[in-house]
Amino acid sequence: MTPERARPRTGTTARPDRRTGGSPAGGAGWGALAAIAVATLLLVVTAFVLRPSGSSARDVRRSALRATPDGVAGLYRAIARLGPPTAIRVTPLVDAEPLRGTLVMLEPVRRPSPREVHELLEWVRGGGTLIHAPHAASPILDSLGLVRRTLVEAGDSAEAAGASPDAELEGGPLRTGDPLTEGLPMAGAARYAIAPDTASEENEEEDDAEDEAEEDEGPGPDPVPHHPLLLSAPDSAGQRWAVAVSIPLREGRIITFADARPLSNRFAGEGPLAVLAVRAAIAWTNPGDSVFFDEFSQGLGASRSPARATVDFLVGTPAGRASLHLGVVVLLAFFCAGLRFGAPLVPASGPGRSSLEHVTALAAVYESAQARETAAVLMLGRLARAAHLPPPRDLREAERLLARLEKRTARPRALRLIRRGLAASPLDLIRVAQGIDNHTQGRRSA
């Protein structure tokens, strides 16, 4: 028999793909992607132009969940890294889990009720620590006889601002005797200050009727003792104001900042107030307790999780809806990038050859390569598939296939014809094909 040669590849003639027409992408596909890009650009421009005026400045929340410039996520992480663990509290001050550890409440958006203020102050008197920054009028400071003062007028005395007589008036480090302020410089220019409530009445211009009415009224509540921790730089009148004070209440204390803006992510690295807040949280939090940031006062309730807040933003706000629409458009762009637009292009080289032409060309390749054994083995694969047996890979497996088929059939004449064709030299492919046809027709007739 002729030595078996390497099996050549089938289909040696290259031809264009009917599905693609020889082109990686149709012109319609690129046009659709360009339309999606233009629509996305128009959506972004429209959302930017129609954004609510001043929303970024009005919606200011000193939230530990915000990494934006107005948030206090940096303060939250600094305390967790340098001191006690931090946590988020989303429950109200009353009718909920009890307060413990240290509570941070910075410019609350939800104004606390009188009952909440009473419960909060009682908790502080029992040994709690509150780090607080008022938001405009503060009911907590009002209950303590203090007020947040806007530094827009001159002529107020240093005593009215609660300035410490031990503070250095010529600049340089603050010296109040409190270890929390050791090595800290002055706070610099300040917009607000903490002062006794009576200080705000000294500069008011009142007519005679208002003066008489005030004389008839009884005196207001005396402010609780408070100790300035950090003073502002001298104003135009050379006076300094308390921008951070410590208010002891029995077993606990309140650390109050006149303005929470220096504690935000934007300004935390520019002044000493953020350092003072971190030191206070570390110093006045008992071992084993945590520092809780009050997110309920920032508008996040226990029944409104961060996931729900995100959904409300995407559905209930113009910026959220624009972001949602933009995300849908981008997702559709990814899907459309993998789809074909329009019908396949017609091949430029004409129609492909028929199945008969393909078989004829394949037979010519095997004949030129003298690969009779390979052709015979491939032909016997049809016989194996009809009998639900694995196709043979060489002549030895072909012999085993014929032996198994002889045990199944009562007409072995077609199988003997196949054996004679395989035993011929050179191998007789015509006799093998006749034997396969006879065996297949015999199975159909049976």
KEVEXTI-631109 format. One line per field, with one value per residue (C-alpha): residue number from 1; x, y, z. Coordinates in nm, 3 decimals. Layout:
! KEVEXTI-631109
num c(NUM  ...)
x c(X  ...)
y c(Y  ...)
z c(Z  ...)
***
This chain:
! KEVEXTI-631109
num c(1  2  3  4  5  6  7  8  9  10  11  12  13  14  15  16  17  18  19  20  21  22  23  24  25  26  27  28  29  30  31  32  33  34  35  36  37  38  39  40  41  42  43  44  45  46  47  48  49  50  51  52  53  54  55  56  57  58  59  60  61  62  63  64  65  66  67  68  69  70  71  72  73  74  75  76  77  78  79  80  81  82  83  84  85  86  87  88  89  90  91  92  93  94  95  96  97  98  99  100  101  102  103  104  105  106  107  108  109  110  111  112  113  114  115  116  117  118  119  120  121  122  123  124  125  126  127  128  129  130  131  132  133  134  135  136  137  138  139  140  141  142  143  144  145  146  147  148  149  150  151  152  153  154  155  156  157  158  159  160  161  162  163  164  165  166  167  168  169  170  171  172  173  174  175  176  177  178  179  180  181  182  183  184  185  186  187  188  189  190  191  192  193  194  195  196  197  198  199  200  201  202  203  204  205  206  207  208  209  210  211  212  213  214  215  216  217  218  219  220  221  222  223  224  225  226  227  228  229  230  231  232  233  234  235  236  237  238  239  240  241  242  243  244  245  246  247  248  249  250  251  252  253  254  255  256  257  258  259  260  261  262  263  264  265  266  267  268  269  270  271  272  273  274  275  276  277  278  279  280  281  282  283  284  285  286  287  288  289  290  291  292  293  294  295  296  297  298  299  300  301  302  303  304  305  306  307  308  309  310  311  312  313  314  315  316  317  318  319  320  321  322  323  324  325  326  327  328  329  330  331  332  333  334  335  336  337  338  339  340  341  342  343  344  345  346  347  348  349  350  351  352  353  354  355  356  357  358  359  360  361  362  363  364  365  366  367  368  369  370  371  372  373  374  375  376  377  378  379  380  381  382  383  384  385  386  387  388  389  390  391  392  393  394  395  396  397  398  399  400  401  402  403  404  405  406  407  408  409  410  411  412  413  414  415  416  417  418  419  420  421  422  423  424  425  426  427  428  429  430  431  432  433  434  435  436  437  438  439  440  441  442  443  444  445  446)
x c(0.000  0.109  0.249  -0.003  0.074  -0.013  -0.377  -0.422  -0.663  -1.004  -1.124  -0.799  -0.969  -1.025  -1.358  -1.536  -1.779  -2.144  -2.245  -2.000  -1.941  -1.569  -1.623  -1.556  -1.847  -2.116  -2.145  -2.484  -2.322  -2.078  -2.359  -2.566  -2.273  -2.213  -2.581  -2.561  -2.250  -2.420  -2.731  -2.519  -2.333  -2.661  -2.799  -2.495  -2.509  -2.884  -2.850  -2.572  -2.769  -3.095  -2.940  -3.111  -2.955  -2.733  -2.812  -2.448  -2.431  -2.770  -2.765  -2.482  -2.473  -2.196  -2.240  -1.978  -2.118  -2.018  -1.674  -1.773  -1.620  -1.914  -1.904  -1.699  -1.587  -1.226  -1.294  -1.473  -1.179  -0.918  -1.081  -1.112  -0.746  -0.599  -0.836  -1.150  -1.367  -1.632  -1.986  -2.293  -2.610  -2.932  -3.184  -3.348  -3.234  -3.549  -3.763  -3.470  -3.155  -2.980  -2.694  -2.346  -1.988  -1.934  -2.190  -2.089  -2.367  -2.250  -2.497  -2.804  -3.047  -3.330  -3.391  -3.407  -3.732  -3.743  -3.781  -3.476  -3.274  -3.375  -3.284  -2.954  -2.850  -2.948  -2.734  -2.439  -2.490  -2.477  -2.126  -2.170  -1.963  -2.119  -1.913  -2.147  -2.164  -2.488  -2.682  -2.803  -3.030  -2.946  -3.194  -2.904  -2.713  -3.035  -3.090  -2.739  -2.776  -2.532  -2.569  -2.378  -2.280  -2.203  -1.884  -1.998  -1.993  -1.710  -1.702  -1.810  -1.597  -1.377  -1.569  -1.892  -1.729  -1.612  -1.246  -1.002  -0.790  -0.498  -0.499  -0.206  -0.315  -0.009  -0.048  0.126  0.009  -0.301  -0.240  -0.558  -0.415  -0.624  -0.414  -0.636  -0.497  -0.130  0.075  -0.228  -0.219  -0.508  -0.804  -0.747  -1.035  -1.374  -1.730  -1.903  -1.830  -1.982  -2.088  -2.334  -2.685  -2.672  -2.390  -2.617  -2.843  -2.578  -2.539  -2.904  -3.054  -3.386  -3.641  -3.791  -4.090  -3.868  -3.644  -3.941  -4.069  -3.732  -3.709  -4.041  -3.928  -3.733  -3.367  -3.288  -3.122  -2.762  -2.521  -2.355  -1.980  -1.790  -1.418  -1.285  -1.062  -0.964  -0.986  -1.005  -0.753  -0.811  -1.089  -1.081  -1.128  -0.844  -1.079  -1.080  -1.377  -1.423  -1.464  -1.452  -1.560  -1.577  -1.897  -1.877  -2.212  -2.178  -2.013  -1.999  -1.914  -2.000  -1.734  -1.899  -1.760  -1.905  -1.872  -1.856  -1.707  -1.344  -1.422  -1.541  -1.339  -1.258  -1.106  -0.996  -0.632  -0.613  -0.681  -0.650  -1.022  -1.023  -0.720  -0.900  -1.209  -1.001  -0.818  -1.146  -1.296  -0.990  -0.956  -1.321  -1.425  -1.405  -1.213  -1.438  -1.681  -1.719  -1.759  -2.103  -2.177  -2.543  -2.671  -3.034  -2.998  -2.859  -3.179  -3.088  -3.333  -3.328  -3.599  -3.407  -3.093  -2.808  -2.943  -3.286  -3.129  -2.948  -3.270  -3.451  -3.172  -3.184  -3.565  -3.668  -3.413  -3.339  -2.967  -3.038  -3.276  -3.023  -2.757  -2.994  -3.079  -2.713  -2.635  -2.910  -2.777  -2.423  -2.551  -2.740  -2.427  -2.236  -2.510  -2.544  -2.169  -2.197  -2.501  -2.520  -2.730  -2.891  -2.859  -2.522  -2.331  -2.323  -1.984  -1.775  -1.634  -1.969  -2.157  -1.967  -1.940  -2.207  -2.179  -2.105  -1.821  -1.682  -1.690  -1.528  -1.248  -1.193  -1.174  -0.918  -0.706  -0.711  -0.635  -0.338  -0.207  -0.262  -0.442  -0.664  -0.656  -0.767  -1.051  -1.163  -1.160  -1.364  -1.612  -1.657  -1.753  -2.092  -2.137  -2.044  -2.288  -2.572  -2.497  -2.454  -2.087  -1.779  -1.619  -1.282  -0.958  -0.741  -0.763  -0.721  -1.027  -1.207  -1.152  -1.295  -1.596  -1.667  -1.633  -1.892  -2.129  -2.107  -2.244  -2.544  -2.653  -2.791  -2.660  -2.279  -2.233  -2.198  -1.943  -1.736  -1.734  -1.596  -1.325  -1.216  -1.190  -0.974  -0.753  -0.685  -0.355  -0.390  -0.696  -1.018  -1.231  -1.505  -1.562  -1.565  -1.825  -2.043  -2.028  -2.131  -2.424  -2.542  -2.527  -2.715  -2.985  -3.021  -3.083  -3.347  -3.529  -3.520)
y c(0.000  0.355  0.522  0.755  1.119  1.413  1.499  1.830  2.098  2.096  2.397  2.532  2.803  3.123  3.294  3.585  3.528  3.544  3.693  3.981  4.029  4.075  4.387  4.405  4.640  4.789  5.158  5.161  5.038  5.327  5.569  5.433  5.463  5.820  5.900  5.755  5.962  6.280  6.204  6.143  6.471  6.661  6.497  6.601  6.959  6.981  6.845  7.095  7.391  7.296  7.207  7.376  7.714  7.716  7.357  7.282  7.577  7.532  7.160  7.173  6.880  6.810  6.438  6.171  5.989  6.273  6.291  6.615  6.945  7.017  6.676  6.564  6.221  6.329  6.406  6.073  5.878  6.080  5.999  5.631  5.618  5.805  5.724  5.534  5.359  5.561  5.467  5.613  5.679  5.703  5.683  5.980  6.113  5.993  5.677  5.486  5.311  5.490  5.729  5.614  5.712  6.046  6.207  6.440  6.675  6.934  7.189  6.964  7.002  6.869  7.112  6.913  6.937  7.066  6.709  6.599  6.891  6.804  6.436  6.526  6.765  6.511  6.254  6.496  6.567  6.192  6.167  6.191  6.400  6.607  6.763  7.023  7.299  7.501  7.569  7.931  7.951  7.658  7.535  7.363  7.690  7.868  7.621  7.694  8.073  8.102  8.218  8.197  8.549  8.676  8.881  9.173  9.451  9.613  9.757  9.448  9.375  9.072  8.975  8.958  8.710  8.493  8.555  8.407  8.657  8.416  8.422  8.587  8.905  8.963  8.659  8.325  8.006  8.014  7.975  7.896  7.631  7.350  7.053  7.016  7.342  7.275  7.380  7.502  7.846  8.086  8.005  8.311  8.508  8.377  8.440  8.330  8.321  8.173  8.437  8.473  8.553  8.895  9.006  9.014  9.269  9.531  9.646  9.656  9.995  10.021  10.297  10.423  10.191  9.886  10.005  10.036  9.692  9.537  9.706  9.552  9.203  8.992  8.909  8.615  8.294  8.323  8.147  7.832  7.849  7.795  7.796  7.922  7.669  7.864  8.233  8.411  8.659  9.019  9.197  9.561  9.670  9.447  9.205  8.826  8.594  8.237  8.010  7.691  7.654  7.376  7.364  7.131  6.992  6.785  6.458  6.538  6.821  6.985  7.093  7.359  7.509  7.835  7.724  7.372  7.487  7.457  7.092  7.007  6.820  7.142  7.339  7.069  7.096  7.475  7.545  7.407  7.347  7.001  6.904  7.029  6.823  6.506  6.569  6.626  6.304  6.107  6.270  6.255  5.916  5.644  5.325  5.074  5.338  5.476  5.817  5.832  6.078  6.181  6.126  6.139  6.513  6.536  6.390  6.021  5.818  5.458  5.371  5.542  5.345  5.470  5.250  5.410  5.756  5.672  5.555  5.869  6.080  5.900  5.915  6.225  6.490  6.646  6.574  6.215  6.157  6.302  6.070  5.772  5.852  5.896  5.558  5.391  5.549  5.433  5.081  5.073  5.190  4.891  4.653  4.811  4.797  4.417  4.406  4.431  4.705  4.622  4.323  4.160  4.301  4.106  3.933  4.117  3.794  3.640  3.344  3.060  2.708  2.445  2.144  1.915  2.138  2.136  1.755  1.729  1.966  1.776  1.444  1.594  1.702  1.352  1.195  1.420  1.344  0.965  0.968  0.663  0.540  0.879  0.890  0.537  0.614  0.929  0.734  0.474  0.756  0.763  0.394  0.449  0.739  0.529  0.260  0.517  0.422  0.641  0.703  0.533  0.730  0.476  0.138  -0.057  0.111  0.056  -0.321  -0.314  -0.118  -0.377  -0.659  -0.496  -0.439  -0.807  -0.906  -0.676  -0.754  -1.068  -0.961  -0.948  -0.945  -0.564  -0.570  -0.835  -0.612  -0.331  -0.561  -0.663  -0.300  -0.221  -0.524  -0.437  -0.285  -0.003  0.046  0.023  0.319  0.232  -0.112  0.046  0.301  0.025  -0.176  0.124  0.200  -0.164  -0.183  0.145  0.048  -0.292  -0.128  0.099  -0.187  -0.396)
z c(0.000  -0.063  0.251  0.415  0.359  0.581  0.569  0.386  0.493  0.338  0.148  0.010  -0.189  0.012  -0.041  0.122  0.408  0.308  0.642  0.644  0.276  0.340  0.554  0.934  0.990  0.776  0.704  0.875  1.199  1.212  1.138  1.428  1.670  1.555  1.616  1.968  2.041  1.921  2.129  2.438  2.390  2.348  2.664  2.867  2.738  2.805  3.159  3.231  3.097  3.271  3.606  3.904  3.968  4.274  4.374  4.447  4.690  4.857  4.917  5.171  5.410  5.659  5.610  5.670  5.366  5.134  4.979  4.805  4.922  5.155  5.327  5.628  5.508  5.565  5.932  5.969  5.829  6.019  6.354  6.258  6.158  6.454  6.738  6.829  6.569  6.388  6.291  6.124  6.326  6.126  6.413  6.588  6.924  7.103  7.082  6.934  7.046  7.334  7.269  7.360  7.297  7.123  6.895  6.609  6.492  6.239  6.100  6.123  5.835  6.052  6.335  6.661  6.855  7.215  7.338  7.140  7.274  7.630  7.588  7.421  7.700  7.966  7.790  7.792  8.163  8.225  8.078  7.700  7.461  7.183  6.903  6.763  6.504  6.486  6.171  6.188  6.496  6.720  6.984  7.161  7.206  7.298  7.581  7.707  7.689  7.398  7.040  6.716  6.620  6.272  6.276  6.062  6.320  6.509  6.858  7.051  7.352  7.388  7.698  7.497  7.261  7.547  7.482  7.725  7.920  7.890  7.512  7.342  7.165  6.949  6.720  6.720  6.889  7.101  7.473  7.659  7.887  7.729  7.610  7.302  7.160  7.223  6.922  6.722  6.561  6.567  6.346  6.126  5.980  6.092  5.981  6.300  6.670  6.985  7.239  7.529  7.420  7.586  7.355  7.052  7.218  7.287  6.927  6.829  6.750  6.927  6.947  7.272  7.259  7.221  7.507  7.740  7.639  7.711  8.049  8.149  8.051  8.293  8.233  8.005  8.119  8.226  7.991  8.117  8.184  7.862  7.788  7.454  7.282  6.972  6.889  6.557  6.432  6.547  6.362  6.251  6.613  6.735  6.911  6.895  6.903  7.016  6.714  6.922  7.286  7.542  7.749  8.052  8.170  8.491  8.382  8.010  7.778  7.448  7.199  6.985  6.665  6.541  6.178  6.032  5.703  5.826  5.912  5.562  5.303  5.119  5.406  5.652  5.544  5.571  5.941  6.290  6.358  6.197  6.407  6.716  6.630  6.587  6.915  7.099  6.964  7.070  7.411  7.523  7.387  7.648  7.564  7.395  7.267  6.916  6.757  6.593  6.315  6.328  5.975  6.085  6.136  5.781  5.634  5.626  5.831  5.946  5.695  5.414  5.345  5.124  4.844  4.879  4.886  4.561  4.397  4.511  4.363  4.027  4.005  4.197  4.095  3.754  3.783  3.885  3.595  3.352  3.494  3.466  3.104  3.021  3.176  2.970  2.650  2.724  2.799  2.470  2.293  2.431  2.318  1.976  1.919  1.901  1.668  1.290  1.134  0.800  0.567  0.490  0.196  -0.130  -0.182  -0.437  -0.596  -0.691  -0.544  -0.374  -0.515  -0.460  -0.231  -0.526  -0.638  -0.285  -0.268  -0.612  -0.510  -0.186  -0.373  -0.609  -0.311  -0.160  -0.498  -0.560  -0.212  -0.255  0.079  0.013  0.372  0.502  0.249  0.340  0.713  0.654  0.443  0.720  0.954  0.779  0.857  1.223  1.265  1.123  1.384  1.665  1.715  1.735  1.394  1.330  1.319  1.134  0.962  1.287  1.437  1.105  1.140  1.493  1.365  1.095  1.352  1.578  1.286  1.181  1.521  1.477  1.119  0.956  0.611  0.632  0.251  0.237  0.519  0.340  0.032  0.243  0.382  0.032  -0.068  0.237  0.174  -0.191  -0.294  -0.367  -0.151  -0.358  -0.258  -0.510  -0.354  -0.005  -0.117  -0.274  0.047  0.256  0.019  0.022  0.402  0.442  0.190  0.355  0.695  0.541  0.366  0.687)
***
